[in-house]
Amino acid sequence: MTSAADPGPDHRPDLSRRPLGGRRPRRPEWAGRNYSLLAAAAVVTNLGSNGALIAAAFAVLDAGGDAGDVGLVAAARTLPLVLFLLIGGAVADRLPRHRVMVAANALNCLSQAAFAALVLAGEPRLWQMMLLTGLGATGQAFFNPAAEGMLMSSVRGEQAGRAFAVFRMAMQSAAVGGAALGGALVAALGPGWVLAIDAAAFAVAGSLRSFLDVGHIAPREPGGGLLADLREGWREFSGRPWLWGVVAQFSIANAVVGAADAVYGPLVAEENLGGAGPWGLALGAFGAGTVAGALVMTRFRPRRLLLVGTLCVFPLAAPSAALAVPVPVGVLYTVMFLTGLSVEVFGVSWMTALHQEIPEDKLSRVSAYDWFGSIAMLPLATALAGPAESTLGRANALWACAALVLVVTAAVLCVPEVRNLRRRTPSVSVPAPAPAPTAGEPQHTQPRTQPGTD
């Protein structure tokens, strides 16, 4: 870790921002050293990981597995997240976050390298692929809260929205490109080599993250242990109606949309849209829409963050409705693109709200509760998708998915804090507040940041 002297709580020195010889800085003020390292590392890992998702599925199929086996490997990728996210958030608020991130990347690298070696060596067994996938997901459970906290602590309040929008635009672009490149490489080289590339990507990203500077983050004072940290994070989470309200909304919305995309979408595409190719392009259109939405948010700064963001969640019901009809494939591409654009407005607004409202020393724990709530119901919804289709019929099941998205989104607008939370222009940074919600902005925060004991 490299660290510069910290002249005060409101300033994080960054030599890359200072004019040299009267010249203007090469980067925007908000794009400091930590932010640039985080963005570069995120692009590298998203390029590798999105290709590896495709490679893992084809590795299972090439080994003689069927759709059920692919589902078991996918479940192995989800279960550790549910089990370890909350612990990962507490650990990331107790230890220096960049070290948690590097350790998680090391575990990801080793597990993917072992997976690649098994695939390249011959016939990997299903239990081996599940175990290695689960190890990688365990690393992700510790990485995600630490990463969000670290990103938030690297951005100044006034430019937070633009910084998050650019960051998300880079990530979404890498995800779209990684999926396209990964599919092509799987066809050309085989899944084993794509998994090996993903392992190398984690190694490169971990190296970049090891250079993050946490000198601006106040050391964490000794606490009462892991359970006490989890309880404190829960109090911070449950004491903010806008926070748990939106997470509850997305626990249902993510579950039904995920089930529609994973189960019903491929079936509708196979029967009505021309097969896997058009469905892949539809998912790509959604990804392109998120990139466009992030670009919009580099300029759009809504005053009522969550009101505008939540209104932009309503279109998330549109893809399920389009599949229920089903609409022609060209119309589906348009629906998916516009939905991705709209939902990304929410994504940037949500990060900005967390950055503004959550104390720096609790960011990772709050982030963990956010992640946990957002994915906890996804496995159940996916498992129930088949029985729901048998009971209701596929079209009715898809209409039910769309209706649930509309209902829970309308319900969260009944929470006054969601309608009234406003963007603030920060003036003076304050020390990390007490557990109760405060009106001031925490110093250098971003959703789930590291309080980093150095």
C-alpha positions in Angstrom: 0.0 0.0 0.0 1.3 3.5 -0.8 0.1 6.3 1.3 0.6 10.1 1.3 0.4 12.3 4.3 -3.1 13.3 5.2 -3.4 17.0 6.0 -7.0 16.7 7.3 -10.2 14.8 7.3 -11.6 16.8 4.4 -8.8 16.3 2.0 -7.2 13.3 0.4 -4.0 14.2 -1.4 -3.6 12.9 -4.8 -0.6 14.0 -6.8 -2.3 13.1 -10.0 -4.8 15.9 -9.5 -2.3 18.7 -9.0 -1.4 20.9 -11.9 2.2 20.6 -13.0 4.0 23.6 -14.4 0.7 25.5 -14.6 -1.0 22.8 -16.7 -4.5 21.6 -15.9 -4.9 18.2 -14.4 -5.3 15.4 -16.9 -8.2 13.8 -15.0 -11.4 15.3 -13.4 -11.0 16.2 -9.7 -13.2 13.3 -8.6 -11.1 10.7 -10.6 -8.3 10.4 -8.0 -5.8 7.7 -7.7 -8.0 5.3 -5.7 -10.9 5.8 -8.0 -8.8 5.2 -11.0 -7.3 2.0 -9.6 -10.7 0.7 -8.6 -12.2 1.4 -12.0 -9.4 -0.2 -13.8 -9.5 -3.3 -11.6 -13.3 -3.5 -12.0 -13.1 -3.4 -15.8 -10.5 -6.2 -15.8 -12.5 -8.5 -13.5 -15.8 -7.8 -15.3 -14.2 -8.7 -18.7 -13.0 -12.0 -17.3 -15.9 -12.9 -15.1 -18.7 -12.5 -17.6 -16.9 -14.7 -20.0 -16.2 -17.2 -17.3 -19.9 -17.5 -16.6 -20.4 -18.8 -20.1 -17.3 -21.0 -19.9 -18.5 -22.6 -16.7 -21.8 -23.6 -18.2 -20.2 -25.1 -21.3 -17.5 -26.9 -19.2 -20.4 -28.7 -17.4 -22.0 -29.6 -20.7 -18.8 -30.7 -22.3 -18.2 -33.0 -19.3 -21.5 -34.8 -20.1 -23.7 -32.8 -17.8 -27.2 -31.6 -18.5 -29.3 -28.5 -17.8 -29.8 -29.8 -14.2 -26.1 -30.0 -13.6 -25.6 -26.5 -15.0 -28.2 -25.4 -12.5 -26.4 -27.1 -9.6 -23.2 -25.3 -10.5 -25.1 -22.0 -10.7 -26.6 -22.7 -7.3 -23.1 -23.3 -5.9 -22.3 -19.8 -7.1 -25.3 -18.3 -5.2 -25.5 -20.2 -1.9 -22.1 -19.0 -0.4 -23.2 -15.4 -1.2 -26.3 -15.9 1.0 -24.3 -17.6 3.7 -21.3 -15.3 4.0 -22.3 -11.8 2.8 -23.2 -10.5 6.3 -20.0 -11.8 7.7 -18.1 -10.3 4.8 -19.6 -6.9 5.5 -18.6 -7.0 9.2 -15.1 -8.1 8.3 -14.7 -5.4 5.7 -15.7 -2.7 8.3 -13.2 -4.2 10.8 -10.2 -4.8 8.6 -8.6 -2.5 6.0 -10.9 -3.0 3.0 -8.3 -3.1 0.4 -6.7 -6.1 2.1 -10.0 -7.9 2.2 -10.5 -7.2 -1.5 -7.0 -8.5 -2.4 -7.5 -11.7 -0.3 -10.8 -12.3 -2.0 -9.3 -11.8 -5.4 -6.5 -14.3 -4.5 -9.2 -16.9 -3.6 -11.0 -16.2 -6.8 -7.8 -16.5 -8.8 -6.8 -19.8 -7.2 -10.3 -21.4 -7.5 -10.7 -20.4 -11.2 -7.1 -21.6 -12.0 -7.9 -25.0 -10.4 -11.2 -25.1 -12.3 -9.4 -24.3 -15.6 -6.8 -26.9 -14.9 -9.4 -29.6 -14.3 -11.2 -28.7 -17.5 -8.0 -28.6 -19.6 -6.8 -31.9 -18.1 -9.8 -34.0 -19.0 -13.2 -34.7 -17.5 -13.9 -32.7 -14.4 -16.5 -34.2 -12.0 -19.6 -32.3 -11.1 -18.8 -32.1 -7.4 -15.3 -30.7 -8.2 -16.8 -27.9 -10.3 -19.4 -27.1 -7.7 -16.8 -27.0 -4.9 -14.5 -24.6 -6.9 -17.4 -22.4 -8.0 -18.5 -22.2 -4.3 -15.0 -21.2 -3.2 -15.0 -18.4 -5.8 -18.4 -17.3 -4.6 -17.2 -17.3 -1.0 -14.5 -14.9 -2.0 -17.1 -12.7 -3.7 -19.2 -12.6 -0.5 -16.3 -10.9 1.2 -15.3 -8.8 -1.8 -18.6 -7.2 -2.6 -19.2 -5.2 0.6 -15.5 -4.2 0.9 -15.4 -3.1 -2.7 -18.5 -0.9 -2.4 -17.2 0.7 0.8 -13.8 1.3 -0.7 -15.3 3.0 -3.8 -17.5 5.2 -1.7 -14.6 6.4 0.4 -12.8 7.4 -2.7 -15.3 9.9 -4.0 -16.0 13.5 -2.8 -19.7 14.2 -2.1 -20.5 16.9 -4.6 -19.3 14.9 -7.6 -20.4 11.5 -6.2 -23.2 11.0 -8.6 -21.1 11.6 -11.7 -18.3 9.5 -10.4 -20.6 6.5 -9.7 -22.2 6.9 -13.1 -18.8 6.8 -14.9 -17.7 3.8 -12.7 -20.9 1.9 -13.5 -20.7 2.8 -17.2 -17.2 1.3 -17.3 -18.4 -1.8 -15.4 -21.4 -2.4 -17.6 -19.5 -1.9 -20.8 -16.9 -4.4 -19.6 -19.7 -6.9 -18.7 -21.3 -6.6 -22.1 -17.9 -6.9 -23.9 -16.8 -9.7 -21.6 -19.9 -11.8 -22.3 -19.4 -11.3 -26.1 -15.7 -12.0 -26.0 -16.1 -14.9 -23.7 -18.6 -16.6 -25.9 -16.3 -16.2 -28.9 -13.3 -17.5 -27.0 -15.3 -20.5 -25.7 -16.1 -21.4 -29.3 -12.6 -20.8 -30.5 -10.4 -22.1 -27.6 -12.7 -24.1 -25.4 -14.0 -23.3 -21.8 -10.8 -24.2 -20.0 -8.8 -21.4 -21.5 -11.5 -18.9 -20.8 -11.5 -19.9 -17.2 -7.7 -19.6 -17.1 -8.0 -16.1 -18.6 -10.5 -15.2 -15.8 -8.0 -16.5 -13.2 -5.3 -14.2 -14.7 -7.8 -11.3 -14.7 -8.3 -11.8 -10.9 -4.5 -11.8 -10.4 -4.1 -8.5 -12.3 -7.1 -6.9 -10.5 -5.8 -8.0 -7.1 -2.4 -6.5 -7.9 -4.0 -3.1 -8.8 -6.1 -3.1 -5.6 -3.0 -3.7 -3.5 -1.9 -0.2 -4.3 -5.0 1.4 -2.9 -4.4 4.2 -0.3 -6.4 4.0 2.9 -4.5 6.7 4.7 -7.5 9.0 4.7 -9.7 6.5 6.6 -9.7 6.8 10.3 -8.6 3.7 12.2 -11.4 1.6 13.6 -11.6 1.6 17.4 -11.8 -1.8 19.0 -15.3 -3.2 19.2 -17.2 -6.0 20.8 -16.6 -8.7 18.2 -18.1 -10.0 15.1 -21.6 -10.5 16.5 -21.6 -7.0 18.0 -20.6 -5.6 14.6 -23.4 -7.5 12.9 -26.0 -6.1 15.4 -24.7 -2.6 15.0 -24.9 -2.9 11.2 -28.5 -4.2 11.6 -29.5 -1.2 13.7 -28.0 1.1 11.1 -29.9 -0.8 8.3 -33.3 -1.2 10.1 -33.3 2.3 11.5 -33.7 3.8 8.0 -37.1 3.1 6.4 -35.9 4.3 3.0 -33.1 1.8 3.1 -34.9 -1.4 4.2 -37.9 -0.4 2.2 -36.0 -0.3 -1.1 -34.0 -3.5 -0.2 -37.3 -5.3 0.5 -38.7 -4.0 -2.8 -35.7 -5.4 -4.7 -35.7 -8.7 -2.8 -39.0 -9.4 -4.6 -38.3 -7.6 -7.9 -34.9 -9.2 -8.4 -36.3 -12.6 -7.6 -39.1 -12.6 -10.1 -37.1 -10.8 -12.8 -34.3 -13.2 -12.3 -36.6 -16.2 -12.6 -38.2 -14.8 -15.7 -34.8 -14.2 -17.4 -33.3 -17.5 -16.3 -36.2 -19.9 -16.8 -39.0 -18.3 -19.0 -36.9 -16.2 -21.3 -34.9 -19.0 -22.9 -38.1 -21.1 -23.3 -40.0 -18.2 -25.0 -36.9 -17.5 -27.2 -36.7 -21.2 -28.2 -40.4 -21.4 -29.2 -41.2 -17.9 -30.5 -38.1 -15.8 -31.1 -35.6 -18.0 -33.0 -33.6 -19.6 -30.3 -30.6 -18.8 -28.1 -29.1 -16.2 -30.5 -31.9 -13.7 -30.3 -32.2 -14.2 -26.6 -28.5 -13.5 -26.1 -28.9 -10.3 -28.2 -31.9 -9.3 -26.0 -29.8 -9.6 -22.9 -27.0 -7.7 -24.6 -29.5 -4.9 -25.4 -30.3 -4.7 -21.7 -26.6 -4.4 -21.0 -26.2 -1.7 -23.6 -29.2 0.1 -22.1 -27.4 0.2 -18.7 -24.4 1.7 -20.3 -26.6 4.4 -21.9 -28.3 5.0 -18.5 -25.0 5.5 -16.8 -24.0 8.0 -19.5 -27.2 9.9 -18.9 -26.4 10.0 -15.1 -23.1 11.7 -15.7 -25.2 14.8 -16.5 -28.5 14.2 -14.8 -28.5 15.1 -11.1 -32.0 14.6 -9.7 -32.8 16.5 -6.5 -35.0 13.8 -5.1 -32.7 10.9 -5.5 -34.9 7.9 -4.5 -38.2 9.3 -5.8 -36.7 9.6 -9.3 -34.8 6.4 -9.0 -37.8 4.4 -7.8 -40.0 5.8 -10.6 -37.4 4.5 -13.0 -37.8 0.9 -11.6 -41.4 0.6 -13.0 -40.1 -0.3 -16.5 -38.4 -3.3 -15.0 -41.8 -5.0 -15.4 -41.8 -4.5 -19.2 -39.5 -7.4 -20.2 -41.7 -10.0 -18.5 -44.8 -8.4 -20.1 -43.1 -8.5 -23.5 -42.2 -12.2 -23.1 -45.8 -12.9 -22.0 -47.3 -11.5 -25.2 -44.7 -12.4 -26.8 -43.7 -9.4 -28.9 -41.6 -9.6 -32.0 -37.9 -9.9 -31.4 -37.1 -6.3 -32.6 -39.6 -4.9 -30.2 -38.1 -7.1 -27.4 -34.6 -5.6 -28.1 -36.1 -2.1 -27.8 -37.9 -3.0 -24.5 -34.7 -4.5 -23.0 -32.6 -1.5 -24.0 -35.0 1.1 -22.5 -35.4 -1.0 -19.4 -31.7 -1.2 -18.9 -31.4 2.5 -19.3 -34.2 3.3 -16.9 -33.0 0.9 -14.2 -29.5 2.3 -14.3 -30.9 5.7 -13.3 -32.0 4.0 -10.1 -28.6 2.3 -9.7 -26.6 5.5 -9.8 -29.2 7.3 -7.6 -29.1 4.5 -5.0 -25.3 4.6 -4.8 -25.4 8.3 -4.4 -28.0 8.1 -1.6 -25.9 5.5 0.3 -22.8 7.6 -0.1 -24.6 10.6 1.3 -26.5 9.0 4.2 -24.5 6.1 5.6 -21.7 6.6 8.1 -18.3 5.7 6.7 -17.5 3.1 9.4 -20.7 1.1 8.7 -20.8 1.2 4.9 -19.6 -2.4 4.3 -22.1 -3.8 6.8 -25.0 -1.9 5.3 -23.8 -2.9 1.9 -23.8 -6.5 3.0 -27.5 -6.3 4.2 -28.3 -4.6 0.9 -26.7 -7.4 -1.1 -28.2 -10.1 1.1 -31.7 -8.8 0.8 -31.3 -8.3 -3.0 -30.3 -12.0 -3.7 -31.8 -14.0 -0.8 -35.1 -14.8 -2.6 -33.6 -15.4 -6.0 -32.9 -19.2 -5.5 -36.4 -19.7 -4.2 -38.0 -17.8 -7.1 -36.0 -19.8 -9.6 -37.0 -23.1 -8.0 -40.7 -22.1 -8.0 -40.7 -20.9 -11.6 -41.3 -24.4 -13.0 -44.2 -25.2 -10.7 -45.7 -21.7 -11.3 -45.6 -22.4 -15.1 -47.3 -25.7 -14.6 -50.0 -24.2 -12.4 -50.7 -20.9 -14.1 -49.3 -21.3 -17.6 -46.2 -19.6 -18.8 -47.9 -16.4 -20.1 -49.8 -16.0 -16.8 -46.7 -16.6 -14.8 -44.9 -13.9 -16.7 -47.7 -11.5 -16.2 -47.6 -12.3 -12.5 -43.8 -11.4 -12.5 -44.6 -8.1 -14.2 -47.4 -7.4 -11.7 -45.3 -8.1 -8.7 -42.6 -5.6 -9.9 -45.3 -2.9 -10.3 -46.9 -3.7 -6.9 -43.7 -3.7 -4.8 -42.4 -0.6 -6.6 -45.6 1.3 -5.9 -45.6 0.1 -2.3 -42.1 1.5 -1.6 -43.3 4.9 -2.8 -45.6 4.9 0.2 -42.5 5.3 2.4 -42.2 9.1 3.0 -38.4 8.9 3.3 -38.2 7.4 -0.2 -40.2 10.3 -1.7 -38.5 13.0 0.3 -34.8 12.1 0.5 -33.0 14.9 -1.2 -29.5 15.3 -2.7 -27.4 17.5 -0.5 -24.4 19.7 -1.5 -21.8 18.8 1.1 -20.1 21.6 2.9 -18.2 20.3 5.9 -17.2 16.7 6.4 -18.0 15.4 9.9 -16.7 12.4 11.9 -18.5 9.1 11.5 -21.8 9.5 13.3 -23.2 7.4 16.0 -25.3 4.4 15.1 -28.5 6.4 14.9 -29.2 8.0 11.5 -27.8 11.5 11.1 -28.5 14.3 8.7 -24.8 15.0 7.9 -22.8 13.3 5.3 -20.1 11.0 6.5 -16.5 11.7 5.6 -15.4 10.4 2.2 -18.2 7.9 2.1 -19.7 5.8 -0.6 -22.0 2.9 -0.3 -20.3 0.5 2.1 -16.9 1.9 2.6 -14.0 0.8 4.5 -13.2 2.3 7.8 -9.8 0.7 7.3 -7.7 0.1 10.4 -4.3 0.7 8.9 
